[in-house]
Amino acid sequence: MAILDSSIVNVALPKLMSIFGVGADSIQWVMTAYLLVSGVVIPVTGYLGDRFGYKRLYILSMIAFTIGSALCALAWSNSSLVTFRVIQAIGGGMMIPVSMAIIFRIVPRDKLGMALGVWGITAMLAPAIGPTAGGYLVDNFSWHTIFTINLPIGVVVSVLARLILKESQILSDLKFDLPGFIFSGLGCFFLLLALSEGQDKGWTSQYIVTLFVSSFFLLLLFVIWELQTPQPMLDIKLLRNPIFAASLTATAILTIGLFSAIFLIPIYAQNLMGLTPMQTGLLLMPMAAMSGIMMPISGRLFDKIGAFPLAVVGMTVLIITTYSMRVININTSLHWLQAMLVIRAGGIGLMMMPITTSGMNTVPPFLSGRASAMNNLVRQISASLGIAFLTWVMLQRQTYHYQIMGDVTGVNHPMAPVLLHGVGAQLAAAGIAGGDHTAAALMALTLQKQSMAVAIGDTFFVSTIIVLFVIPLIFLLTKKRVDAQRAIEMKRYAPKGAPGGAPGGA
């Protein structure tokens, strides 16, 4: 639910604009508010889980998310909807890292791969089925249902969590790191805001540059403060662990590459091929299903052979398929595209969670909450960075190709007046007014669509280059290296124990 609600609202935005009588700038905050708040609360989940118990925090975050969903369904204006999305995001942002931390505390280390493989199905399925589910609910029911669908699930899960889960060890002597929370909260807020609004405001505008500079210095202060405070909110020293650091870096790069399909294909399908959101969802459904199938399989294999072999095979599949999709154009077969997406999803599903799990596996159990918060914060920022960067690449390449095509086949071509006059005459004979002007508009529209299609192909080529940077990192994730680093980390933290003075291995 938490991941789904970051994308399910997308297709309802046009209807909400007409209902609330607001423009695109105002309605966009329905999405932006959720993104920003969920990113801000992630870093503090490790402290809250250690201090008050992960079971209690999970239930409270589920309740907050459910209440926020109910309030969103009752919203009477754009401002009220944005406010209620903030409440929803507080719960949604916490649920993801808290649930991961719970898994690390209740599942034996030799079965973690399988457990996180099942857990990771949601991360792969939700972005793909979100627009489909949203489109179906909005088309067949009303916009309220994209929020009310969460209510019965939230109630049932809260009750089951209360009955089934066992509470983790509570470290009551932990002190809240207020400066760390302020530095990280504001730094993440400014960074995510800049990434979400940079394309609209202009990447070199004073507003966006100020946000980036502010976030840089705030996050720098956060790192400096966390390194010297005795009870940090996020244990930056975890990055001394080379396996965990390599795992985080690889996850960040792959998350950026992953969005080349999740973000670009709906644009291609709806803007260029004329598919509805529902049809686009059906196009992406086999890809999501393949990811869901591969996640537990890769988790089971990880428990036996480690991450390295899976990462090698998965990376090979990902690189070949992403590079192959660079040839996408206006005439590309949807069946071929769907087949490539399915194969690509198989590669991603094979390696994504093993790469994450190998790093988390080297972290002592009592630090799993802090490590989970760091891992999910990296994912959140990487996803925003990926969308922003790939959008910029696509628009830049579209402008480039439109100019080239315009010079070769557009209105600037010497034969263009003759061609336009002929097409205009045919349009006039068919009873369509406008003549040459209508023909010129149709030519410009055709060039624009073709240039966008080629630009999307270029963006897949850029995504291929991005994921190539993961290759050196996966050589650090062999089973032998992971096991050795886990022993080193357990020995490093054993004399000191968990945060707040609790014995190590809580």
N, C-alpha and C positions, 0 to 999 in steps of 0.2 A: 504493500500500500504506500509506503513512504517513497519508494523510487517511482512507482506508477504515477503518483500525484504530481510529480515534477514535469510530466509530459502529457498526461491525460487531458489537462485543461487547454492545451494548445488549440485543439480544433473547435473549442467552444468560444474562443475569443471574438470572432466576428459577430456571433449572435449576442454576446454580452455587450459589445460595443453599441449595438442597436437598442438593446433593452435598457441599458443605463444611460444612453445618449452621450457617450464619451468618445474621444478620438483614440487613435492607435497609441499615442504617447502615454495616455492615462491607463488604458487597459493593460499595457505591457507590464505594469507594476504588479498585476495579479501573478505573473510568472516571476518577475524579478524579486519581489518580496519573499517568496518562498525560497528561492535560490540563496539570497543573501542571509536570511535568518538561519536556515539549516546549516549553512557554512560557518556561521558565527558560533553556534552552539556545539558543534562537533568537538572542538578542542577541550571543552570542559567536562565531557562525558566521562573521561577516565577518572578525574578527581571525584566526581559525584558518585560514580559506581563504587569506588574504593571507600568513600566516606559514608554512604548511606545504603550500600548494597545494590548489586546489579539486578536482582529480581525486583526490588522495589522501584528502581529507576526505570526498568523496562515497563513495568505496569503503569507507572505514572506517565511515561512518555506515550504509551498507547492510549491512555485516557485523554491526555492533552490533544493528541492527534484526532481522536474520535470526536471530542467536544468541538475542536476547531472545524472538523468536517461538517458537523451539524450546524454550526453557526454560519459557515460558508453557504450552505444550502438555504439559509434564512436571510441572506444578505439582500438589502433593499437598494443598495447603491454601489458604485465602484469603490468608494472610500471604505465603506463597511466591509466589502469583500476583501480588499487588500488587508485591512486590519485583522480579519478573521483568518486570512491565510498566514499571517504572522504566527498566530496561536497554533495553527496546524503544523507549521514548519518547525516550531520548537519541539513538538513531539516527534515529527518525522525525521528531523535531523539527528535526534538522539537515538532513535530506534535502531538504526543501521549499525553504528559502531558498538552499541550496547549488546545487540544480539550476537555480533561476532565475538565480543569478549566473553559472553556467557558460554558459547560453544568451546572456546579455548579452555574454560575452567571446568567443564563437565565431561568433555570427550577425551579419552586417552590419546596420547601423542601418536600411537601407531594407527589410529583411526581418524586422525584429523583431516586427512586429505578427502576421504569420503564425506565426512560431515560438512566440510566447507564447500565441497562440490555441490551437495544438495542445497546448501545455503546460497551458493553463488548462482543457482538457476535464476533466482529473482533478479539479480543484477543484470543478467543478459536478456531475460524475457521482458521485463517491465518497459524499457525504452522502445522495444519493437511493437508490443501490443498496446501501449498507451494510446497512441493516436487512433488505432482501430477501435478500442473500447470506447474512447471518448466520442468518436464519430458515430458509432452505433447508438450510444445512449442519447446523444444530442438529436440525432435524426429521428429516432423512434420514440423517444420519451421527452425529456426536457433537460435543460442545462443543470437543473438541481440534482439530477440523478448521478452526475459524475462525482458528487460529494456524498450523497446519501447512501451510495453503494458501500461506503466504508463503515457505516454505522453497525450493521449486524456483525460484520467481521471483527471490528474493534471490540465490541462487547464480548463476543465469544472468546476471542484470544485473551482478553484481560482476565476472564474467569478461569480459563484453562491455565494460564500462567500462574495465577494465584494458587490453584490446586496442585499443579504438577512440579513447577520449578522449585528448587531449593535455594535458599538465600546464600549468597557468598559471604566470606568473612568481611566484617565491617571494621574499618580502621577509624575509630572514633576520635583519635588524637590528631588526625590530619588537619592542617590549617589551610584555609582557602587562599590561593595565590591571586590576590586581587590585581596587583600590577600586571601579572602575566595574562590574566583574563582580559584586562582592558587593552593591553598592547595587541594580543592576538585577535580579539574581537574586532577592534577598529581596523587593524591591518587587513584581516580577511574581508571585512565589509567593504573597505575601499577598493581592494584588489578585485573582488568579484563584481562590484558595481562598475568599475572601469572596463572589465572584460565584457560585461553584458550590454553596456551602452556605448562602447567605443565605436562600433560601426555606424551608429546613428549620429553621434555627436562629432565624430571625426577623431581619429587616433592622435592627431597632432594638436587638437584643440586644447586650450588652457585648462578646461574642466577635466578632461581625461588625463592629461599630463600631470596635473596637480594630484589627482587620485592615485596615479601610479607612484609618484614620488612620495606621497604621504604613506602609502602602504609599504613601500620599501623601507623607509626609516622606522616605521612602527614595528614591522616584523623583525628588523635588525635589532631594535631595542628589546623586543621579545626574546630573541635568541640570547642576547647578552645577559638579560635578567635571568632567564631560565638556567643558564650555565652556572650562575653564582648563588641562586637561592637554594636553601636546604630542602625545600619541599616544592619542587616545580610542578606546574599544572600539566605540562607536556615534558617528558624527560628527553631533552635534546641529546643527552649522552647516549641514548639508544643508537644514534647514528654512528657511534664508534664501532658498532657491530657491522663489519663489511658486508655480510650476507644480507642483513636487514636493510642496509642502505642500498645495496644493489637491487634487492627485491622492490623497494619503494620506487627507485628510479625507473626500473623496467615497467612497473605498473603504471607510472605516470606517462611514459612514452606510449605504451600500448593503449592507454585510455584515450590519448589524443588521436592515435591512428584508428581506434575503434569507431570514433564518431564520424569518420569519413563516410561510412555506410549508413549509420543510423541517422545522420543529419542530412547528407547529400541526396540519398535515394528518394526520400519523400519529396524533396524539391524537384528532382528530375521527374518523378512519376506524376505529381500533381500539376506543376507549372508547365511542363513540356509535353507530357503524354496525355494530359487531361483526365487522369484518374481521380476518383473521389477519395476522400480520406479512408473510407471503408475498403475500397479496392486497393489502395496503397497498403493498408494493413494486411490484406490477404496476400499481397505480393511479398511482404516481409515476414509473414507467419512461418513459412518453412524454415527461414533463417533462424528465427527465434526458437522453433522446435528443435532444430539441430543443436543449437547451443545448449538447450535444456537437456537433451539426450547425452551430450558429450561431457557435461559438467560432472555428474556422479561417476561416469566411467573414468574420466581423467583423475578424479579424486581417489578412486580405488587403485588405479595404477600408480599414483603418486605414493601411496602408502607402501607399495612394494618396491618400486624402482627409483623413486625420487623425481625431482622436477626436470633434471637436465635432458633425458631422452625425450620426454614429452614436449619440452620447450623447443628442442631442435626440430622435431617433426611439425609441431604447430607453427613455428616461425617460417619454416619452408613453405607450408601451405598458405599462410597469410601473405607472405611476400609475393609468391607466384600469382595468387588470385587478385590481390590488390593491384599489382602491376598490370595484369591482364585487363583490368577494368579501366585502364587509361584510354582505351579505344572507344569508350562509350560515346554515342552520338544520337542524333534525333531519330535515326533508323534502327537503333539497336533492338534486337528481339527481346521481349520481356521474359521469355522462357530461358534464354541464355543468361540474362541478367539474374534471374531467380536462381538458376543453377550455380552460378558463380558465387552468389551470396550464401547459398547453403554450404558449398565447399569451404568458403572463407570462414563461415561461422563454426564449422567443424574444427578448423585449425585454431581459432580463438578459444573455443570451448575446451580444446585439448590442453592448452598451456596457461590460460589466464589465472585460474585459481591455484594450480601448482606453483606458479611463480610467486604469488602472494603468500601461499601457505609455507613455502620454504623459508621465507624471511621471518614470518611470524613464529615458525617452529623453533627458531633459535632464541626467542625471547623467553625469559623465565615466566612461569604462569602468573605470578603476582603482578607482573608488569604488562600482562596481556591487554588490560583495559586502556592503558596509556598508548601501547603500540597500535591497538585497533583504532583509537581516535586519530593517531597520526596517519595511519594508512588511509582511513576514509576521508580525512581532510585533503590528503594528496589527490585522491580520486576526484573529489569535488572540484578542486581548483583546476586539475588537469582537464576535466570535462568542459569547464567553462573556457579554459584556454584553447582547447581543441576546436570548439564551436567558433570562437572568435577568430582564431587564426585561419581556419579552413574557409570561413565566410570571406575573409579578406582576400585570400588567395583566389577563390572562385570569382569574386567581383573584379579583381585586377585582371585576371586572365580573360574574363568575358569582355571587358573594355578593349583589351588588346586584340582579341579575335574579331570583335565587331568592326574595329577600324580596318583590319586586314581584309576581311570579307567585303566591307563596304567599298574598298578601293578596287577589288577584283570583280565583284558581282553586284555591287550596290548602285545607288543613283549616280555615283561619280563615274561609272563606267561609260565609255563613249556610246555604247549600244543601248544604254538604259532608257533614254527618251523613246526610242522606237519600241522597245519591249513594253514599257509602261503604257504607251499609247495603245498598243495592241490589246493588252490586258484590260485597259480602261474601256475600250470599245466592246470587249466581250462582256464586261460587267454591265455596261449600259444596255446592251442587248438583252441581258438577263433581268433588267429592271432594277438594277442596283445603282443608286445615284452616286455621284462623286467622280466618276470617270478616272482620269489620270491620278487625281489626289488619293482616291481609294486604293488604286493599284500601288502607289508609292507607299502608302501606309501598310498594305499587306506585305510588300517587299521588306520594309523595315522590321515588321513583326517577325517575319520568317528569319531574317538575319539575326535578330535578337535571340530567338529561340535556339537557332543553330549555334551561335556563339556561346550561349550559356551551356549547351550540351557539351561542347568541346572543352569549355572551361571546367566543367565538372570532371571530365576525363583527366585534365591536367591536375586537378586537385587530388585525384586518386594517385597520380604519379608522385606528387609531393608527399602524400601519406606513405607511399612505399619507401621513400627516402627516410622519412621520420622513423619508421619501425626498424629500419636497418641498424639504428643506433642501439637496439636492444641486444644484438648478437654478441658483442663482447661481454655483456652483463650475465648472460645465461651460463657462461663458462664458470662463473663463481658459484653456481647453484647446484653443483653435483652433490649426490647423496653423501659422499665422504666429507666434503667441505662443510655441509650443513650439520652433520653429526658432530664433527670436530668443533665447530663454532658454538653449538649448543652446550657442549661440555665446558668450553671456555667461559661462556656467559653465566652458566650456573655456578661455576667456581668464583667468578668475579663478584657476583651478588650474594653468594652464600654467607659470608661473614657479616654483611651489612643488613641483609634481610629486606623485606618489603618496605615500601614507603610508610613512614610513621613508626618504624621500629618493629613491625611484625616480622616474624621469622620468615626466611626465604621459602618459596614454594608454598605459599598460602593456599 
